[in-house]
Amino acid sequence: MSFTYKYTTVRPPDPSTQFDFTESRYAEILDFAVARFTFTRFGSISEPPCLLWRHDVDMSVHRALALARLEEDRGTIATYFIRLRAEYYNVFEWPIRAIIQEISERGHEIGLHFEADPRLDLPDEDLLEEKLELERVILEGVAETAVSAVSFHDPEVGNLLRFRRKAYAGMENAYAYLGEAGFVYVSDSDGYWRFRNLPDVLAENSDANVHVLTHPEWWTPEPMPPHARMRRCVEGRAAAVQLRYDTLLAEQGRINVR
């Protein structure tokens, strides 16, 4: 199956767009969308105007929770796609697991953000289905909720975009809800609007179905360039690990040799 976006021109990043990606701006966009669209879930598409809001949680579950709270305050729903093999967070750590569960408890869907092994080829859908089923079961155990949707992380690895069936391993395939399925698609991948900016897309398509992809790590309290946002995630995780070490020694009355 061929793949096309409704908007096919990828814009070069504009440095000024760092001011688009703040919590306050996110809240404004949500308020605008709530007044014009019906928020829905993968597999439950209604008549236009319908808004399918998806978060690929590449780097930060903490930022994901911040956005989940903003959405809950406005009565909206989104699907949070979680990685099992992320460099930036570990779903098996108790604090991370608790955050994922809290996102679900706030009314949002938990999905699997699947990534192919770069060392191996996925020759067919049967093998893909086998791997997805294994990871779905693991993530359901972590999140303690059903996982009913999947999106592909870095889909060029393993040529994952060729897998376009509507569902795999009991999960709706996010990549089946794009241009050819009648959705206007907008993405903030890499920390800037890759096609058109989200406010313009929402304003110009208030009678259409829109598929929004955001990455929570880009939406911070203050504006900053994407590289600084990535570094914020890395340094925040390093600081948390260091704090756990220091706290554990203090609680157990041990000497913290420096």
Backbone torsions as a table, in degrees:
resi	resn	phi	psi	omega
1	MET	NA	132.6	178.1
2	SER	-75.6	158.1	-176.3
3	PHE	-128.6	126.9	177.2
4	THR	-138.9	145.6	169.8
5	TYR	-91.2	152.3	174.2
6	LYS	-64.1	-40.9	174.5
7	TYR	-104.6	112.6	-171.1
8	THR	-100.6	-9.8	-177.8
9	THR	-88.5	116.4	177.5
10	VAL	-87.2	120.9	-177.5
11	ARG	-81.7	145.7	171.0
12	PRO	-67.4	148.7	-177.9
13	PRO	-64.8	138.7	176.1
14	ASP	-103.1	120.6	-177.5
15	PRO	-54.9	-28.3	-177.8
16	SER	-70.4	-15.3	-177.1
17	THR	-71.5	-9.0	175.7
18	GLN	-59.3	-25.4	178.7
19	PHE	-77.1	-12.7	175.4
20	ASP	-73.9	-23.2	-167.2
21	PHE	-108.7	70.3	174.9
22	THR	-128.5	162.2	178.6
23	GLU	-60.4	-42.1	-178.1
24	SER	-65.3	-38.8	178.0
25	ARG	-67.9	-37.1	177.6
26	TYR	-61.0	-43.2	179.3
27	ALA	-62.4	-39.4	178.0
28	GLU	-63.0	-43.9	179.6
29	ILE	-63.1	-42.4	177.5
30	LEU	-59.7	-45.7	-179.8
31	ASP	-59.2	-41.3	178.2
32	PHE	-63.8	-43.8	-177.0
33	ALA	-68.3	-40.2	-178.3
34	VAL	-58.8	-34.7	-177.2
35	ALA	-75.6	-13.0	-171.3
36	ARG	-124.7	-18.5	-172.5
37	PHE	-128.9	158.0	168.2
38	THR	-97.6	118.6	178.7
39	PHE	-76.8	138.0	-175.7
40	THR	-139.7	-178.4	-177.7
41	ARG	-118.8	160.3	173.9
42	PHE	-60.3	131.2	-179.1
43	GLY	89.7	-3.2	-178.7
44	SER	-132.3	49.5	-174.9
45	ILE	-75.8	132.7	178.5
46	SER	-106.5	-176.4	179.1
47	GLU	-68.5	151.1	177.5
48	PRO	-60.2	150.1	0.2
49	PRO	-85.8	123.1	-176.0
50	CYS	-124.5	138.1	-176.8
51	LEU	-120.0	119.3	178.1
52	LEU	-104.4	108.0	-173.0
53	TRP	-108.7	122.2	-173.9
54	ARG	-127.0	138.9	174.3
55	HIS	-117.3	119.2	169.4
56	ASP	-91.0	108.6	-173.6
57	VAL	-85.4	84.0	-175.8
58	ASP	-78.1	-39.3	-169.8
59	MET	-124.6	-32.9	-167.8
60	SER	-139.5	111.6	172.1
61	VAL	-75.0	-23.7	178.1
62	HIS	-67.2	-43.8	175.3
63	ARG	-65.7	-35.8	177.8
64	ALA	-60.2	-44.2	-180.0
65	LEU	-64.5	-37.8	178.0
66	ALA	-60.6	-42.4	178.8
67	LEU	-70.9	-36.7	178.7
68	ALA	-60.2	-37.0	178.1
69	ARG	-67.3	-42.0	177.4
70	LEU	-61.0	-41.2	180.0
71	GLU	-68.1	-42.7	179.0
72	GLU	-61.0	-40.3	179.4
73	ASP	-58.7	-26.2	-177.4
74	ARG	-104.3	6.3	177.7
75	GLY	71.9	22.7	-179.2
76	THR	-101.5	164.8	178.8
77	ILE	-126.4	151.1	176.2
78	ALA	-145.7	166.9	175.6
79	THR	-111.9	125.2	-178.6
80	TYR	-104.0	112.4	-177.8
81	PHE	-92.7	119.6	-171.3
82	ILE	-106.5	135.7	176.8
83	ARG	-85.9	142.0	172.0
84	LEU	-92.6	-13.4	-173.4
85	ARG	-125.6	32.2	-175.9
86	ALA	-73.2	143.8	173.1
87	GLU	-76.4	-21.9	-168.3
88	TYR	-96.5	-18.1	177.3
89	TYR	-154.9	158.6	-177.5
90	ASN	-123.8	113.1	-175.2
91	VAL	-64.8	-15.4	-178.5
92	PHE	-90.2	-5.9	172.9
93	GLU	-74.2	138.0	-175.2
94	TRP	-58.4	-44.4	179.8
95	PRO	-63.4	-37.6	179.8
96	ILE	-68.8	-43.7	178.0
97	ARG	-58.9	-41.6	-179.9
98	ALA	-63.1	-37.1	179.1
99	ILE	-66.8	-44.5	178.6
100	ILE	-59.4	-43.0	179.3
101	GLN	-65.9	-36.8	178.2
102	GLU	-65.5	-38.8	176.8
103	ILE	-57.9	-44.2	177.7
104	SER	-64.0	-42.2	-178.8
105	GLU	-65.2	-21.2	177.5
106	ARG	-84.8	10.9	172.2
107	GLY	97.4	4.2	-177.2
108	HIS	-95.0	160.0	177.4
109	GLU	-87.7	145.4	172.6
110	ILE	-106.7	127.0	177.6
111	GLY	-120.0	167.3	179.0
112	LEU	-95.4	125.4	174.3
113	HIS	-99.4	91.2	-170.5
114	PHE	-84.3	139.7	176.1
115	GLU	-130.1	137.4	-178.2
116	ALA	-76.8	149.9	173.5
117	ASP	-72.8	117.9	-177.2
118	PRO	-65.3	-14.1	-178.8
119	ARG	-86.7	-14.6	-173.3
120	LEU	-122.6	155.1	175.5
121	ASP	-99.0	143.5	172.8
122	LEU	-102.4	94.6	-170.4
123	PRO	-71.9	-25.4	-174.0
124	ASP	-156.4	173.0	-177.3
125	GLU	-69.5	-25.7	179.7
126	ASP	-63.6	-45.2	179.5
127	LEU	-68.7	-39.4	176.1
128	LEU	-58.4	-47.0	-179.3
129	GLU	-60.0	-40.0	179.5
130	GLU	-62.5	-44.8	-179.7
131	LYS	-68.9	-38.8	179.6
132	LEU	-66.3	-39.0	179.2
133	GLU	-62.1	-42.7	179.2
134	LEU	-61.7	-47.0	-176.8
135	GLU	-72.3	-32.7	176.6
136	ARG	-60.0	-46.3	-179.2
137	VAL	-62.2	-41.7	179.2
138	ILE	-62.7	-48.1	-177.3
139	LEU	-66.4	-36.5	176.2
140	GLU	-62.0	-36.2	176.4
141	GLY	-66.4	-38.2	178.4
142	VAL	-69.4	-48.7	-174.2
143	ALA	-80.5	-19.2	-175.6
144	GLU	56.0	42.5	175.8
145	THR	-156.4	164.6	178.2
146	ALA	-68.7	142.2	175.1
147	VAL	-111.6	111.1	-169.5
148	SER	-116.6	8.5	179.4
149	ALA	-147.8	155.0	179.4
150	VAL	-136.6	140.3	168.7
151	SER	-127.1	158.2	-176.8
152	PHE	-99.1	129.9	175.6
153	HIS	-88.3	132.4	179.6
154	ASP	46.1	62.4	-168.1
155	PRO	-66.7	-11.3	175.5
156	GLU	-66.5	-29.8	176.4
157	VAL	-71.5	121.9	-177.2
158	GLY	79.2	5.7	179.4
159	ASN	50.9	48.2	-173.9
160	LEU	-68.6	-21.7	-178.0
161	LEU	-65.9	-13.9	178.1
162	ARG	-75.7	-13.2	178.6
163	PHE	-91.5	98.6	-169.9
164	ARG	-119.3	14.0	176.3
165	ARG	-62.3	151.9	-174.7
166	LYS	-64.9	-30.5	-178.0
167	ALA	-147.4	148.1	174.7
168	TYR	-137.6	137.7	174.9
169	ALA	51.2	37.4	178.9
170	GLY	76.8	13.6	-178.9
171	MET	-122.3	136.1	174.2
172	GLU	-65.4	137.3	-179.5
173	ASN	-90.1	112.8	-177.7
174	ALA	-57.5	-29.6	-177.4
175	TYR	-79.5	2.1	171.4
176	ALA	-92.9	2.3	-177.3
177	TYR	-118.4	56.9	-178.4
178	LEU	-123.1	-153.7	-171.6
179	GLY	-55.7	-45.0	-176.7
180	GLU	-70.9	-15.4	177.0
181	ALA	-93.2	6.6	175.5
182	GLY	93.3	12.0	179.9
183	PHE	-101.0	140.1	166.1
184	VAL	-82.7	128.6	-171.4
185	TYR	-113.7	135.4	177.6
186	VAL	-139.2	140.1	-173.4
187	SER	-140.1	144.5	174.8
188	ASP	-105.1	24.5	-178.8
189	SER	-52.2	139.1	178.7
190	ASP	70.6	11.2	173.1
191	GLY	86.2	17.3	173.1
192	TYR	-151.6	163.3	-179.4
193	TRP	-74.5	114.7	-172.1
194	ARG	-78.5	-24.5	-177.9
195	PHE	-118.6	-73.8	172.6
196	ARG	-136.9	159.9	-177.5
197	ASN	-76.1	150.0	-172.2
198	LEU	-60.9	-45.6	179.6
199	PRO	-56.5	-41.3	179.2
200	ASP	-66.0	-42.0	-180.0
201	VAL	-61.7	-44.0	179.6
202	LEU	-65.3	-41.1	-178.3
203	ALA	-66.5	-35.3	-174.7
204	GLU	-90.9	-5.1	-175.7
205	ASN	-131.4	41.0	-176.7
206	SER	-72.6	-2.7	175.6
207	ASP	-116.6	18.0	-175.1
208	ALA	-123.7	174.1	170.3
209	ASN	-93.9	130.5	-175.0
210	VAL	-124.0	135.5	177.0
211	HIS	-111.3	113.4	-178.2
212	VAL	-105.2	127.5	172.6
213	LEU	-113.2	120.3	172.1
214	THR	-124.5	161.5	177.3
215	HIS	-122.3	114.2	-170.3
216	PRO	-55.4	-30.0	-177.3
217	GLU	-62.8	-21.9	-180.0
218	TRP	-77.7	-17.2	-172.5
219	TRP	-102.2	97.3	-172.9
220	THR	-115.6	164.9	178.7
221	PRO	-59.9	-37.7	-179.6
222	GLU	-117.4	152.4	177.1
223	PRO	-69.9	143.5	176.0
224	MET	-163.6	158.0	178.6
225	PRO	-68.2	158.1	-176.7
226	PRO	-54.9	-39.9	-178.8
227	HIS	-62.2	-38.1	178.3
228	ALA	-68.1	-33.1	177.2
229	ARG	-67.3	-41.1	176.7
230	MET	-62.9	-44.7	-179.9
231	ARG	-63.1	-34.2	176.8
232	ARG	-59.3	-41.7	177.9
233	CYS	-65.0	-45.7	-176.8
234	VAL	-65.1	-48.6	-177.0
235	GLU	-70.1	-33.2	176.6
236	GLY	-64.7	-40.6	178.1
237	ARG	-67.1	-43.2	179.2
238	ALA	-60.7	-41.9	179.9
239	ALA	-65.0	-38.1	179.6
240	ALA	-65.8	-40.6	178.7
241	VAL	-64.7	-43.5	178.9
242	GLN	-62.4	-42.2	179.8
243	LEU	-63.3	-39.4	178.6
244	ARG	-61.9	-41.4	178.7
245	TYR	-62.3	-50.8	-177.8
246	ASP	-63.7	-40.0	-178.8
247	THR	-66.6	-41.9	-179.6
248	LEU	-60.9	-45.3	179.7
249	LEU	-63.8	-40.8	-179.9
250	ALA	-64.9	-42.8	-178.4
251	GLU	-65.5	-31.5	-177.6
252	GLN	-94.5	4.7	177.8
253	GLY	68.0	29.0	-178.8
254	ARG	-96.7	159.6	179.5
255	ILE	-81.8	128.7	178.9
256	ASN	-96.0	90.5	-176.1
257	VAL	-72.5	127.0	-177.5
258	ARG	-120.6	NA	NA
